[in-house]
Amino acid sequence: MKNLTKYFLVISVLFASSVFAASVLSPAKNAGIIGEQANGYIGLVKAASADVKALVKSVNSKRKARYKNIAISKKISINDVAKIGGKKAIEKTAAGNYIKRAGEGWSKK
């Protein structure tokens, strides 16, 4: 039960700012240029402009910083936090957008 509570708190913190991120990422996701990955980060599905690459880099940098803070505060590894974030992001991905599950290639949800 203690771990379940810990993971719930991690997920709540991870997606506190997801509304803003979704509004910025949605156009690129809907165009099939970027997608959510099981590792907790955004990835390029296909060739992208410099602006989209910069957006991906920025979002991933912010996610990593957030994952690190959560990992430290909850005393779990950053990789575990990122995997939780990736699982949740894939669950929230809209049908028709791209996802990349662990050990797999890109596919439409």
N, CA, C and O atoms as a printed pandas DataFrame, in Angstrom:
     atom_number atom_name residue_name chain_id  residue_number  x_coord  y_coord  z_coord
0              1         N          MET        A               1    0.833   -1.195    0.000
1              2        CA          MET        A               1    0.000    0.000    0.000
2              3         C          MET        A               1    0.871    1.249    0.000
3              4         O          MET        A               1    0.538    2.245   -0.642
4              5         N          LYS        A               2    1.986    1.192    0.723
5              6        CA          LYS        A               2    2.882    2.340    0.790
6              7         C          LYS        A               2    3.412    2.691   -0.596
7              8         O          LYS        A               2    3.470    3.868   -0.952
8              9         N          ASN        A               3    3.803    1.678   -1.390
9             10        CA          ASN        A               3    4.293    1.919   -2.743
10            11         C          ASN        A               3    3.195    2.478   -3.642
11            12         O          ASN        A               3    3.450    3.352   -4.470
12            13         N          LEU        A               4    1.992    1.983   -3.479
13            14        CA          LEU        A               4    0.872    2.471   -4.277
14            15         C          LEU        A               4    0.647    3.953   -4.017
15            16         O          LEU        A               4    0.437    4.717   -4.959
16            17         N          THR        A               5    0.686    4.365   -2.782
17            18        CA          THR        A               5    0.533    5.775   -2.429
18            19         C          THR        A               5    1.679    6.587   -3.009
19            20         O          THR        A               5    1.466    7.682   -3.529
20            21         N          LYS        A               6    2.877    6.063   -2.924
21            22        CA          LYS        A               6    4.059    6.748   -3.455
22            23         C          LYS        A               6    3.906    6.957   -4.962
23            24         O          LYS        A               6    4.157    8.051   -5.468
24            25         N          TYR        A               7    3.496    5.910   -5.676
25            26        CA          TYR        A               7    3.348    6.022   -7.123
26            27         C          TYR        A               7    2.225    6.968   -7.509
27            28         O          TYR        A               7    2.339    7.686   -8.503
28            29         N          PHE        A               8    1.145    6.983   -6.744
29            30        CA          PHE        A               8    0.058    7.915   -7.007
30            31         C          PHE        A               8    0.550    9.352   -6.886
31            32         O          PHE        A               8    0.225   10.198   -7.719
32            33         N          LEU        A               9    1.332    9.624   -5.852
33            34        CA          LEU        A               9    1.881   10.961   -5.665
34            35         C          LEU        A               9    2.827   11.332   -6.796
35            36         O          LEU        A               9    2.813   12.464   -7.278
36            37         N          VAL        A              10    3.643   10.383   -7.218
37            38        CA          VAL        A              10    4.573   10.630   -8.324
38            39         C          VAL        A              10    3.800   10.996   -9.583
39            40         O          VAL        A              10    4.134   11.972  -10.255
40            41         N          ILE        A              11    2.786   10.232   -9.900
41            42        CA          ILE        A              11    2.001   10.490  -11.103
42            43         C          ILE        A              11    1.287   11.834  -11.011
43            44         O          ILE        A              11    1.223   12.563  -12.000
44            45         N          SER        A              12    0.759   12.169   -9.864
45            46        CA          SER        A              12    0.081   13.461   -9.686
46            47         C          SER        A              12    1.019   14.626   -9.959
47            48         O          SER        A              12    0.649   15.588  -10.632
48            49         N          VAL        A              13    2.233   14.534   -9.432
49            50        CA          VAL        A              13    3.211   15.599   -9.633
50            51         C          VAL        A              13    3.672   15.648  -11.084
51            52         O          VAL        A              13    3.845   16.729  -11.647
52            53         N          LEU        A              14    3.871   14.487  -11.688
53            54        CA          LEU        A              14    4.358   14.423  -13.062
54            55         C          LEU        A              14    3.451   15.171  -14.030
55            56         O          LEU        A              14    3.926   15.833  -14.953
56            57         N          PHE        A              15    2.171   15.065  -13.818
57            58        CA          PHE        A              15    1.251   15.618  -14.795
58            59         C          PHE        A              15    0.512   16.859  -14.313
59            60         O          PHE        A              15   -0.545   17.201  -14.845
60            61         N          ALA        A              16    1.054   17.520  -13.326
61            62        CA          ALA        A              16    0.448   18.759  -12.840
62            63         C          ALA        A              16    0.464   19.830  -13.917
63            64         O          ALA        A              16   -0.451   20.650  -13.995
64            65         N          SER        A              17    1.490   19.826  -14.739
65            66        CA          SER        A              17    1.591   20.833  -15.797
66            67         C          SER        A              17    1.292   20.257  -17.171
67            68         O          SER        A              17    1.662   20.856  -18.181
68            69         N          SER        A              18    0.632   19.111  -17.231
69            70        CA          SER        A              18    0.399   18.447  -18.506
70            71         C          SER        A              18   -0.538   19.213  -19.432
71            72         O          SER        A              18   -0.466   19.040  -20.648
72            73         N          VAL        A              19   -1.406   20.045  -18.894
73            74        CA          VAL        A              19   -2.317   20.815  -19.738
74            75         C          VAL        A              19   -1.526   21.763  -20.640
75            76         O          VAL        A              19   -1.801   21.868  -21.835
76            77         N          PHE        A              20   -0.542   22.452  -20.059
77            78        CA          PHE        A              20    0.294   23.345  -20.863
78            79         C          PHE        A              20    1.080   22.554  -21.892
79            80         O          PHE        A              20    1.103   22.916  -23.069
80            81         N          ALA        A              21    1.718   21.491  -21.467
81            82        CA          ALA        A              21    2.539   20.689  -22.369
82            83         C          ALA        A              21    1.705   20.124  -23.511
83            84         O          ALA        A              21    2.156   20.105  -24.657
84            85         N          ALA        A              22    0.507   19.668  -23.215
85            86        CA          ALA        A              22   -0.357   19.101  -24.244
86            87         C          ALA        A              22   -0.706   20.130  -25.308
87            88         O          ALA        A              22   -0.738   19.803  -26.495
88            89         N          SER        A              23   -0.968   21.366  -24.903
89            90        CA          SER        A              23   -1.333   22.391  -25.880
90            91         C          SER        A              23   -0.177   22.740  -26.797
91            92         O          SER        A              23   -0.400   23.127  -27.944
92            93         N          VAL        A              24    1.049   22.613  -26.322
93            94        CA          VAL        A              24    2.228   22.904  -27.129
94            95         C          VAL        A              24    2.572   21.711  -28.023
95            96         O          VAL        A              24    2.971   21.901  -29.172
96            97         N          LEU        A              25    2.426   20.506  -27.519
97            98        CA          LEU        A              25    2.831   19.313  -28.244
98            99         C          LEU        A              25    1.775   18.755  -29.197
99           100         O          LEU        A              25    2.111   18.065  -30.159
100          101         N          SER        A              26    0.525   19.046  -28.937
101          102        CA          SER        A              26   -0.563   18.448  -29.712
102          103         C          SER        A              26   -0.426   18.602  -31.223
103          104         O          SER        A              26   -0.596   17.618  -31.944
104          105         N          PRO        A              27   -0.127   19.798  -31.731
105          106        CA          PRO        A              27   -0.024   19.906  -33.195
106          107         C          PRO        A              27    1.023   18.959  -33.799
107          108         O          PRO        A              27    0.769   18.338  -34.831
108          109         N          ALA        A              28    2.183   18.848  -33.169
109          110        CA          ALA        A              28    3.230   17.953  -33.680
110          111         C          ALA        A              28    2.840   16.484  -33.505
111          112         O          ALA        A              28    3.172   15.648  -34.346
112          113         N          LYS        A              29    2.140   16.173  -32.420
113          114        CA          LYS        A              29    1.670   14.797  -32.222
114          115         C          LYS        A              29    0.611   14.453  -33.264
115          116         O          LYS        A              29    0.652   13.381  -33.866
116          117         N          ASN        A              30   -0.328   15.358  -33.471
117          118        CA          ASN        A              30   -1.407   15.117  -34.432
118          119         C          ASN        A              30   -0.883   14.979  -35.858
119          120         O          ASN        A              30   -1.486   14.285  -36.677
120          121         N          ALA        A              31    0.236   15.636  -36.156
121          122        CA          ALA        A              31    0.847   15.549  -37.481
122          123         C          ALA        A              31    1.697   14.290  -37.632
123          124         O          ALA        A              31    2.201   14.016  -38.721
124          125         N          GLY        A              32    1.864   13.524  -36.561
125          126        CA          GLY        A              32    2.635   12.290  -36.619
126          127         C          GLY        A              32    4.139   12.510  -36.632
127          128         O          GLY        A              32    4.895   11.637  -37.059
128          129         N          ILE        A              33    4.573   13.669  -36.167
129          130        CA          ILE        A              33    5.996   13.993  -36.169
130          131         C          ILE        A              33    6.669   13.519  -34.888
131          132         O          ILE        A              33    7.813   13.066  -34.915
132          133         N          ILE        A              34    5.963   13.622  -33.770
133          134        CA          ILE        A              34    6.502   13.206  -32.475
134          135         C          ILE        A              34    5.528   12.262  -31.791
135          136         O          ILE        A              34    4.351   12.198  -32.143
136          137         N          GLY        A              35    6.035   11.533  -30.809
137          138        CA          GLY        A              35    5.183   10.626  -30.058
138          139         C          GLY        A              35    5.732   10.389  -28.666
139          140         O          GLY        A              35    6.858   10.774  -28.349
140          141         N          GLU        A              36    4.928    9.757  -27.851
141          142        CA          GLU        A              36    5.304    9.431  -26.475
142          143         C          GLU        A              36    6.013    8.090  -26.448
143          144         O          GLU        A              36    5.650    7.165  -27.175
144          145         N          GLN        A              37    7.034    7.994  -25.594
145          146        CA          GLN        A              37    7.814    6.772  -25.472
146          147         C          GLN        A              37    7.693    6.187  -24.067
147          148         O          GLN        A              37    7.439    6.910  -23.104
148          149         N          ALA        A              38    7.876    4.889  -23.961
149          150        CA          ALA        A              38    7.797    4.199  -22.674
150          151         C          ALA        A              38    8.865    4.673  -21.699
151          152         O          ALA        A              38    8.715    4.507  -20.488
152          153         N          ASN        A              39    9.935    5.258  -22.211
153          154        CA          ASN        A              39   11.008    5.733  -21.333
154          155         C          ASN        A              39   10.679    7.066  -20.662
155          156         O          ASN        A              39   11.483    7.591  -19.891
156          157         N          GLY        A              40    9.493    7.615  -20.958
157          158        CA          GLY        A              40    9.049    8.841  -20.306
158          159         C          GLY        A              40    9.353   10.119  -21.066
159          160         O          GLY        A              40    9.083   11.217  -20.578
160          161         N          TYR        A              41    9.907    9.982  -22.240
161          162        CA          TYR        A              41   10.297   11.158  -23.018
162          163         C          TYR        A              41    9.610   11.166  -24.382
163          164         O          TYR        A              41    9.153   10.135  -24.875
164          165         N          ILE        A              42    9.551   12.355  -24.975
165          166        CA          ILE        A              42    9.014   12.527  -26.323
166          167         C          ILE        A              42   10.090   12.081  -27.299
167          168         O          ILE        A              42   11.279   12.261  -27.035
168          169         N          GLY        A              43    9.689   11.505  -28.419
169          170        CA          GLY        A              43   10.636   11.111  -29.451
170          171         C          GLY        A              43   10.176   11.570  -30.821
171          172         O          GLY        A              43    8.992   11.822  -31.043
172          173         N          LEU        A              44   11.119   11.674  -31.730
173          174        CA          LEU        A              44   10.817   12.028  -33.118
174          175         C          LEU        A              44   10.409   10.768  -33.866
175          176         O          LEU        A              44   11.158    9.792  -33.903
176          177         N          VAL        A              45    9.238   10.790  -34.453
177          178        CA          VAL        A              45    8.736    9.656  -35.224
178          179         C          VAL        A              45    9.340    9.690  -36.625
179          180         O          VAL        A              45    9.647    8.650  -37.207
180          181         N          LYS        A              46    9.503   10.885  -37.151
181          182        CA          LYS        A              46   10.079   11.068  -38.484
182          183         C          LYS        A              46   10.853   12.381  -38.508
183          184         O          LYS        A              46   10.894   13.108  -37.515
184          185         N          ALA        A              47   11.458   12.672  -39.635
185          186        CA          ALA        A              47   12.252   13.891  -39.777
186          187         C          ALA        A              47   11.410   15.104  -39.367
187          188         O          ALA        A              47   10.214   15.183  -39.643
188          189         N          ALA        A              48   12.081   16.038  -38.700
189          190        CA          ALA        A              48   11.366   17.197  -38.177
190          191         C          ALA        A              48   12.177   18.468  -38.398
191          192         O          ALA        A              48   13.390   18.425  -38.602
192          193         N          SER        A              49   11.485   19.587  -38.353
193          194        CA          SER        A              49   12.135   20.889  -38.488
194          195         C          SER        A              49   12.963   21.185  -37.243
195          196         O          SER        A              49   12.828   20.524  -36.213
196          197         N          ALA        A              50   13.805   22.173  -37.362
197          198        CA          ALA        A              50   14.634   22.590  -36.225
198          199         C          ALA        A              50   13.767   23.048  -35.058
199          200         O          ALA        A              50   14.118   22.818  -33.901
200          201         N          ASP        A              51   12.642   23.690  -35.348
201          202        CA          ASP        A              51   11.734   24.152  -34.293
202          203         C          ASP        A              51   11.150   22.979  -33.506
203          204         O          ASP        A              51   11.072   23.027  -32.279
204          205         N          VAL        A              52   10.747   21.938  -34.208
205          206        CA          VAL        A              52   10.177   20.765  -33.537
206          207         C          VAL        A              52   11.264   20.056  -32.733
207          208         O          VAL        A              52   11.015   19.619  -31.609
208          209         N          LYS        A              53   12.450   19.938  -33.288
209          210        CA          LYS        A              53   13.560   19.312  -32.561
210          211         C          LYS        A              53   13.875   20.087  -31.288
211          212         O          LYS        A              53   14.140   19.496  -30.242
212          213         N          ALA        A              54   13.845   21.421  -31.383
213          214        CA          ALA        A              54   14.093   22.258  -30.202
214          215         C          ALA        A              54   12.985   22.068  -29.168
215          216         O          ALA        A              54   13.260   22.035  -27.969
216          217         N          LEU        A              55   11.746   21.943  -29.614
217          218        CA          LEU        A              55   10.620   21.707  -28.712
218          219         C          LEU        A              55   10.792   20.375  -27.983
219          220         O          LEU        A              55   10.604   20.305  -26.769
220          221         N          VAL        A              56   11.143   19.331  -28.711
221          222        CA          VAL        A              56   11.352   18.006  -28.114
222          223         C          VAL        A              56   12.473   18.074  -27.078
223          224         O          VAL        A              56   12.343   17.546  -25.973
224          225         N          LYS        A              57   13.554   18.717  -27.440
225          226        CA          LYS        A              57   14.685   18.834  -26.517
226          227         C          LYS        A              57   14.277   19.591  -25.253
227          228         O          LYS        A              57   14.643   19.196  -24.146
228          229         N          SER        A              58   13.532   20.659  -25.415
229          230        CA          SER        A              58   13.087   21.464  -24.279
230          231         C          SER        A              58   12.146   20.679  -23.364
231          232         O          SER        A              58   12.311   20.677  -22.144
232          233         N          VAL        A              59   11.171   20.022  -23.960
233          234        CA          VAL        A              59   10.207   19.243  -23.173
234          235         C          VAL        A              59   10.921   18.120  -22.438
235          236         O          VAL        A              59   10.673   17.893  -21.254
236          237         N          ASN        A              60   11.809   17.416  -23.137
237          238        CA          ASN        A              60   12.523   16.307  -22.500
238          239         C          ASN        A              60   13.434   16.785  -21.379
239          240         O          ASN        A              60   13.584   16.103  -20.365
240          241         N          SER        A              61   14.036   17.941  -21.555
241          242        CA          SER        A              61   14.885   18.509  -20.504
242          243         C          SER        A              61   14.058   18.837  -19.264
243          244         O          SER        A              61   14.481   18.574  -18.139
244          245         N          LYS        A              62   12.883   19.409  -19.477
245          246        CA          LYS        A              62   11.996   19.736  -18.355
246          247         C          LYS        A              62   11.481   18.476  -17.677
247          248         O          LYS        A              62   11.388   18.419  -16.451
248          249         N          ARG        A              63   11.147   17.469  -18.473
249          250        CA          ARG        A              63   10.687   16.211  -17.894
250          251         C          ARG        A              63   11.789   15.580  -17.043
251          252         O          ARG        A              63   11.540   15.117  -15.930
252          253         N          LYS        A              64   13.005   15.570  -17.579
253          254        CA          LYS        A              64   14.110   14.959  -16.842
254          255         C          LYS        A              64   14.336   15.660  -15.510
255          256         O          LYS        A              64   14.561   15.006  -14.491
256          257         N          ALA        A              65   14.276   16.988  -15.513
257          258        CA          ALA        A              65   14.445   17.746  -14.266
258          259         C          ALA        A              65   13.330   17.406  -13.285
259          260         O          ALA        A              65   13.580   17.242  -12.091
260          261         N          ARG        A              66   12.117   17.302  -13.777
261          262        CA          ARG        A              66   10.978   16.970  -12.920
262          263         C          ARG        A              66   11.111   15.545  -12.393
263          264         O          ARG        A              66   10.865   15.292  -11.214
264          265         N          TYR        A              67   11.502   14.607  -13.268
265          266        CA          TYR        A              67   11.702   13.228  -12.840
266          267         C          TYR        A              67   12.777   13.151  -11.755
267          268         O          TYR        A              67   12.631   12.423  -10.773
268          269         N          LYS        A              68   13.852   13.907  -11.944
269          270        CA          LYS        A              68   14.949   13.889  -10.974
270          271         C          LYS        A              68   14.483   14.386   -9.610
271          272         O          LYS        A              68   14.786   13.776   -8.585
272          273         N          ASN        A              69   13.743   15.498   -9.600
273          274        CA          ASN        A              69   13.237   16.037   -8.333
274          275         C          ASN        A              69   12.311   15.053   -7.629
275          276         O          ASN        A              69   12.379   14.884   -6.411
276          277         N          ILE        A              70   11.456   14.413   -8.396
277          278        CA          ILE        A              70   10.532   13.437   -7.813
278          279         C          ILE        A              70   11.309   12.241   -7.276
279          280         O          ILE        A              70   11.035   11.753   -6.180
280          281         N          ALA        A              71   12.275   11.775   -8.053
281          282        CA          ALA        A              71   13.078   10.626   -7.633
282          283         C          ALA        A              71   13.791   10.902   -6.315
283          284         O          ALA        A              71   13.826   10.051   -5.426
284          285         N          ILE        A              72   14.345   12.077   -6.200
285          286        CA          ILE        A              72   15.039   12.443   -4.963
286          287         C          ILE        A              72   14.057   12.509   -3.800
287          288         O          ILE        A              72   14.318   11.966   -2.727
288          289         N          SER        A              73   12.929   13.173   -4.018
289          290        CA          SER        A              73   11.981   13.345   -2.912
290          291         C          SER        A              73   11.302   12.039   -2.497
291          292         O          SER        A              73   10.946   11.868   -1.331
292          293         N          LYS        A              74   11.124   11.128   -3.435
293          294        CA          LYS        A              74   10.442    9.859   -3.125
294          295         C          LYS        A              74   11.411    8.708   -2.894
295          296         O          LYS        A              74   11.010    7.587   -2.582
296          297         N          LYS        A              75   12.713    9.013   -3.057
297          298        CA          LYS        A              75   13.762    8.021   -2.834
298          299         C          LYS        A              75   13.589    6.788   -3.721
299          300         O          LYS        A              75   13.687    5.651   -3.261
300          301         N          ILE        A              76   13.331    7.042   -4.995
301          302        CA          ILE        A              76   13.285    5.991   -6.005
302          303         C          ILE        A              76   14.151    6.450   -7.174
303          304         O          ILE        A              76   14.508    7.625   -7.252
304          305         N          SER        A              77   14.485    5.553   -8.066
305          306        CA          SER        A              77   15.390    5.912   -9.159
306          307         C          SER        A              77   14.695    6.798  -10.185
307          308         O          SER        A              77   13.479    6.733  -10.370
308          309         N          ILE        A              78   15.493    7.622  -10.842
309          310        CA          ILE        A              78   14.959    8.487  -11.897
310          311         C          ILE        A              78   14.386    7.642  -13.034
311          312         O          ILE        A              78   13.403    8.033  -13.664
312          313         N          ASN        A              79   14.998    6.483  -13.299
313          314        CA          ASN        A              79   14.480    5.610  -14.354
314          315         C          ASN        A              79   13.104    5.068  -14.007
315          316         O          ASN        A              79   12.247    4.939  -14.882
316          317         N          ASP        A              80   12.884    4.750  -12.732
317          318        CA          ASP        A              80   11.557    4.282  -12.313
318          319         C          ASP        A              80   10.520    5.388  -12.466
319          320         O          ASP        A              80    9.402    5.139  -12.916
320          321         N          VAL        A              81   10.888    6.604  -12.093
321          322        CA          VAL        A              81    9.971    7.739  -12.238
322          323         C          VAL        A              81    9.662    7.964  -13.714
323          324         O          VAL        A              81    8.506    8.171  -14.084
324          325         N          ALA        A              82   10.696    7.924  -14.560
325          326        CA          ALA        A              82   10.506    8.142  -15.992
326          327         C          ALA        A              82    9.608    7.065  -16.600
327          328         O          ALA        A              82    8.763    7.369  -17.442
328          329         N          LYS        A              83    9.781    5.816  -16.183
329          330        CA          LYS        A              83    8.940    4.732  -16.699
330          331         C          LYS        A              83    7.479    4.928  -16.292
331          332         O          LYS        A              83    6.570    4.673  -17.082
332          333         N          ILE        A              84    7.262    5.377  -15.069
333          334        CA          ILE        A              84    5.896    5.669  -14.621
334          335         C          ILE        A              84    5.316    6.789  -15.476
335          336         O          ILE        A              84    4.169    6.719  -15.917
336          337         N          GLY        A              85    6.123    7.821  -15.703
337          338        CA          GLY        A              85    5.687    8.935  -16.545
338          339         C          GLY        A              85    5.388    8.489  -17.964
339          340         O          GLY        A              85    4.401    8.919  -18.560
340          341         N          GLY        A              86    6.241    7.626  -18.510
341          342        CA          GLY        A              86    6.026    7.117  -19.863
342          343         C          GLY        A              86    4.758    6.297  -19.977
343          344         O          GLY        A              86    4.010    6.426  -20.946
344          345         N          LYS        A              87    4.517    5.455  -18.989
345          346        CA          LYS        A              87    3.298    4.631  -18.995
346          347         C          LYS        A              87    2.061    5.513  -18.964
347          348         O          LYS        A              87    1.104    5.286  -19.704
348          349         N          LYS        A              88    2.090    6.514  -18.108
349          350        CA          LYS        A              88    0.939    7.413  -17.987
350          351         C          LYS        A              88    0.755    8.228  -19.260
351          352         O          LYS        A              88   -0.372    8.425  -19.714
352          353         N          ALA        A              89    1.860    8.706  -19.841
353          354        CA          ALA        A              89    1.772    9.502  -21.071
354          355         C          ALA        A              89    1.207    8.676  -22.221
355          356         O          ALA        A              89    0.399    9.169  -23.008
356          357         N          ILE        A              90    1.633    7.421  -22.316
357          358        CA          ILE        A              90    1.107    6.541  -23.368
358          359         C          ILE        A              90   -0.379    6.298  -23.150
359          360         O          ILE        A              90   -1.153    6.298  -24.108
360          361         N          GLU        A              91   -0.786    6.092  -21.899
361          362        CA          GLU        A              91   -2.213    5.894  -21.605
362          363         C          GLU        A              91   -3.038    7.104  -22.025
363          364         O          GLU        A              91   -4.163    6.956  -22.502
364          365         N          LYS        A              92   -2.481    8.308  -21.848
365          366        CA          LYS        A              92   -3.207    9.539  -22.154
366          367         C          LYS        A              92   -3.106    9.950  -23.623
367          368         O          LYS        A              92   -3.796   10.875  -24.052
368          369         N          THR        A              93   -2.262    9.280  -24.388
369          370        CA          THR        A              93   -2.088    9.629  -25.796
370          371         C          THR        A              93   -3.381    9.366  -26.555
371          372         O          THR        A              93   -4.021    8.328  -26.390
372          373         N          ALA        A              94   -3.744   10.321  -27.381
373          374        CA          ALA        A              94   -4.976   10.215  -28.164
374          375         C          ALA        A              94   -4.851    9.132  -29.237
375          376         O          ALA        A              94   -3.767    8.888  -29.766
376          377         N          ALA        A              95   -5.956    8.502  -29.540
377          378        CA          ALA        A              95   -5.994    7.510  -30.609
378          379         C          ALA        A              95   -5.517    8.159  -31.907
379          380         O          ALA        A              95   -5.887    9.289  -32.228
380          381         N          GLY        A              96   -4.699    7.430  -32.636
381          382        CA          GLY        A              96   -4.177    7.936  -33.899
382          383         C          GLY        A              96   -2.814    8.594  -33.775
383          384         O          GLY        A              96   -2.132    8.794  -34.780
384          385         N          ASN        A              97   -2.406    8.932  -32.558
385          386        CA          ASN        A              97   -1.074    9.492  -32.346
386          387         C          ASN        A              97   -0.089    8.352  -32.123
387          388         O          ASN        A              97   -0.483    7.223  -31.832
388          389         N          TYR        A              98    1.196    8.662  -32.263
389          390        CA          TYR        A              98    2.233    7.629  -32.165
390          391         C          TYR        A              98    2.718    7.414  -30.739
391          392         O          TYR        A              98    2.838    8.342  -29.939
392          393         N          ILE        A              99    2.993    6.135  -30.463
393          394        CA          ILE        A              99    3.577    5.726  -29.188
394          395         C          ILE        A              99    4.696    4.729  -29.482
395          396         O          ILE        A              99    4.722    4.085  -30.530
396          397         N          LYS        A             100    5.612    4.623  -28.531
397          398        CA          LYS        A             100    6.705    3.654  -28.664
398          399         C          LYS        A             100    6.849    2.931  -27.340
399          400         O          LYS        A             100    7.430    3.453  -26.389
400          401         N          ARG        A             101    6.311    1.719  -27.294
401          402        CA          ARG        A             101    6.404    0.910  -26.090
402          403         C          ARG        A             101    7.810    0.315  -25.986
403          404         O          ARG        A             101    8.529    0.226  -26.981
404          405         N          ALA        A             102    8.186   -0.083  -24.794
405          406        CA          ALA        A             102    9.515   -0.657  -24.560
406          407         C          ALA        A             102    9.757   -1.851  -25.474
407          408         O          ALA        A             102    8.928   -2.757  -25.561
408          409         N          GLY        A             103   10.894   -1.843  -26.148
409          410        CA          GLY        A             103   11.279   -2.939  -27.008
410          411         C          GLY        A             103   10.546   -3.000  -28.337
411          412         O          GLY        A             103   10.695   -3.972  -29.079
412          413         N          GLU        A             104    9.766   -1.992  -28.648
413          414        CA          GLU        A             104    9.004   -1.973  -29.888
414          415         C          GLU        A             104    9.345   -0.727  -30.700
415          416         O          GLU        A             104   10.024    0.179  -30.216
416          417         N          GLY        A             105    8.870   -0.698  -31.923
417          418        CA          GLY        A             105    9.020    0.481  -32.765
418          419         C          GLY        A             105    7.816    1.394  -32.614
419          420         O          GLY        A             105    6.927    1.133  -31.804
420          421         N          TRP        A             106    7.791    2.448  -33.383
421          422        CA          TRP        A             106    6.669    3.385  -33.352
422          423         C          TRP        A             106    5.425    2.728  -33.913
423          424         O          TRP        A             106    5.493    1.996  -34.900
424          425         N          SER        A             107    4.282    2.990  -33.283
425          426        CA          SER        A             107    2.997    2.520  -33.779
426          427         C          SER        A             107    1.918    3.526  -33.415
427          428         O          SER        A             107    2.047    4.281  -32.451
428          429         N          LYS        A             108    0.859    3.521  -34.202
429          430        CA          LYS        A             108   -0.272    4.389  -33.886
430          431         C          LYS        A             108   -1.083    3.748  -32.784
431          432         O          LYS        A             108   -1.291    2.534  -32.761
432          433         N          LYS        A             109   -1.532    4.577  -31.884
433          434        CA          LYS        A             109   -2.358    4.084  -30.773
434          435         C          LYS        A             109   -3.765    3.874  -31.280
435          436         O          LYS        A             109   -4.640    3.461  -30.519
